[in-house]
Amino acid sequence: MVLETISKIIKVQLPAYLKKLPLPETIGGLARLTVSEWLRLLPLLGILALLGYLTIRPFLPKKKKQRDSLINLKIQKENPKVVNEIDIEDLKSTNACYCRCWRSKTFPVCDKSHLKHNELTGDNVGPLILKKKIR
């Protein structure tokens, strides 16, 4: 029953609809169409536009995540990346980098996950760097 209905639409109704459309033979003929003729063409043009968009959609570049996902909302936004250095005398190693983006797989130690986060979101978060003065 369903296939018979679809078959009737494709074989009978669609060709009859297309025959009634005011399709000009040349591109210049488009300029001579009246408003009512354009209105009769709108459903067909809408379907063709939708099919064209659905066809090219997989090839369009992916949008970056919205700025709602920013971690750093107001600290030093004028800088490309926020990095703080603190001298601490009793560190066991000379430098220590701590994560401030909350995405490090070795949290609290920075593994540079902020680089990908910044690229995806437009954020400017960076690590906290603790430095031991060498004497």
Summary of the structure (lengths in Angstrom):
residues: 135
radius of gyration: 30.5
end to end distance: 89.3
largest distance: 91.3
contacts: 273
relative contact order: 0.13
helix: 44%
strand: 13%
